[in-house]
Amino acid sequence: MLERPEYQDFVVVKKLFGGAMGKTFVVRHKPSGQLYVMKRVDYHDAKDKKMADDEIAQMKQLSSRYTVQLMWSFIDRTDMYVVTEYCSRGDLRNMMSELQKLPETQRVERVCEIFAQIVLALNFMHEKGVIHRDIKPENIFIMEDGTARLGDFGLAKDLSGKDYYAKAEGTNDYIHVSSINEAPHQLDLQDVILNKNLKIL
């Protein structure tokens, strides 16, 4: 990781949309010319700080070839800035129209490649004792070389190798049907719901 930068070391290229926290931009790092994604997160009160600190801690713990890489995090006045690698081909939602144009054999092969990479990302997370809890196309990002990265760890939960009792979290369209509108329940590390994402592809 390069030396920790400051806010003035970046210039905004464009604004991105989506995400549960803060505002997100594609930025250029002035000293290197490299593009990154920068998320500005409120860092005003104890709740804001805990949410931001938890996500950063998860990203540091979950560094792998199949997860979006944290480059830096730093505070500027009352905001926390989280800088990650730039996945230049966007998220899986944006890539779906491109996949639909491929001949069936190529499309199935490409979908299987992406699916396998996300399974590897989840397997890595589970080996660390962490569950993602918000797997959806908008949180799967595509690099320039076509490889997939799992990102957005804002709802990830560290189970520390134990069962965890919690209210279901995530986006309703992608939560397992048995989890919606239920009381807090036991979550098992092996209970990973990927079928809806695969059907969408």
N, C-alpha and C positions, 0 to 999 in steps of 0.2 A: 504494500500500500504506500502511495506517495505521501509526502509531508502534508499534514492537515492544512487545508486552505482556509481562506476567509471569504465572506460573501462577495467582496469586490473582485475576487479572482474569477468570477463567472459572469457571462452575459447570457440573457435569456434569448433563445432561438424561437421557441413557440410554446404555447400553453397546451397542456394535455387535460383531458376531462376524465372524470370518474375517480374512484378511490374514496375510502371512508373518512379520511382525515386530511385536512389542509388543502393546499393547492399544489399542483404538480406541473413542472415545466421541463422541456428539453433545454439544456444549457450547454454552452461551450466553455470549457476550462481555458482561460486566456493563456496561461503559461505553456500548455501542451497542445492546445487546439482540439483536444478530444471532446466528443459529445458525451454527455451524461444526462441522467434524469435527476432532477432535484425536487424534493417535496418539502414544502414549508408547512410546519406543524405548529399549532398554538402551544406555547410553553408558559402559560400564565399562572395556572393554579396547580394544586397537588394532583388533581385528576388528569389534567393535560399532561403533566410531566410523567406520571406513571404510565399512561398509554404510550407516549413517545419512547420512554426509556425501555419499556417492555418489548416494543417492536424492534428497537435497535439491538437489544440483547439477543432476541431470537435470530435476527439476521446474522449477527456475529457467530452465533452457535451453529447456524445452518448453512455455512459456506460450503458449496459443492459445485460441480460442473453442471448440475441440473437445477440450481436455484439462482435467482437473481442476486448478484453480488453487491454487497455494501462496499462502497468506496470510502466514504467519509461521513461523519456527522459532526455538526458544530452548532453553537448557539450564537445568534446575532441579535442583540437587544432582547426582545421578549419572544423570539421565535426560535424553534429548533429547525435546522436544515439537514435533511437526510439525502445523501447523494449516492445513487446506485448506477450500475452499468446501464448503458443505453441499448435496448433491444430494438434495433432499427426497423424490423418488419412488423412491429406493433404487437397486438395481442391476438389470441386465437380467434376471437369473435371477428376481428377485421380480416382474418385470413380465410374465413370459411367460403367466401365467394370465389376466391382463388382456387380452393380445393375442389369446389363443385365443377369447375371448368376442366379439370383433368379427366382423362379417360379412366374408366372404372378401375382397371387394374392398378394404375398409378395412384389413383386416389386412395384406394384401400391400403396400398403399401405405405403411402405417406401418413395416413391416419394411424396406422399401426406403429410407425416410427415415433410419432409424437406421443401416442398413448404409452408406449414402452418407456419413453424418457420421463414422463410424469410419474409412472409407477416407480421408476428408479428414484426420483426425487422424494416421493412419499416414503419409500422404503428407507432411504437415508434419514428422513425426519423421524420416522418411527424408531429407528435404531438409537436416535438421540433422545427418545422418550417424548417427542413432540407431535401433536396432531395439528393439521392446518385449519380445518373447520370452515373453509370458504372456497372450496375448489369449484371453479367455473371458468368458462372461456376467457373472461375479462382478466383473470388472474394467472393465465398461462401466456407467456411472452415468447416471441420468436426472434432469434438472433439473425444476423445477416447471413450466416451459413446455413440457416434453416433449422438449427437445433432449438429445442424448447427449453424454457426456464420457468419454474414455478415461482411466483412472487406474491407480494402483499401478505405479510405475516401479522397484520394487525389483530386478527382473531385467533392466531395460533395459541395453543395451550401446552405448557410443559407439564407432562404427567409424572415425570421423574420415575418412570417404570412402574407406576401404580395405577389402579383403576381410579377414575375421576368422576365424581358426581356433579353434573352441571346442566344448566339450561341449554338447549340446542341453540347454536349460533350459526350465522352465515346468511346467505341469500335464499329466500324461501323456495325459489324455483329449483334449487339444487340441494336442499336439505332432504334427507331421507324421509319418506312419507310418514314413517312411524314416529319421527321426532317432532313433527309440527304440532303445536298446541298441546303438548304434553307437559307434565310437571317435570322437574329436574330428574334426570335418569342417568344410568350408568353408561359411560362411553368406553368402548373397548378399542385398543390400538388396532385390531384387525378389522374393525367395522368401518371400512373406507368406501364411500359411495362415489363410484366413477361412472356408473352405467348411463346416467343422464347425459354426461358430457360426451361419451362415446356415441350415443344415439344421435346427438345433435350433429356430430361430424358426419 
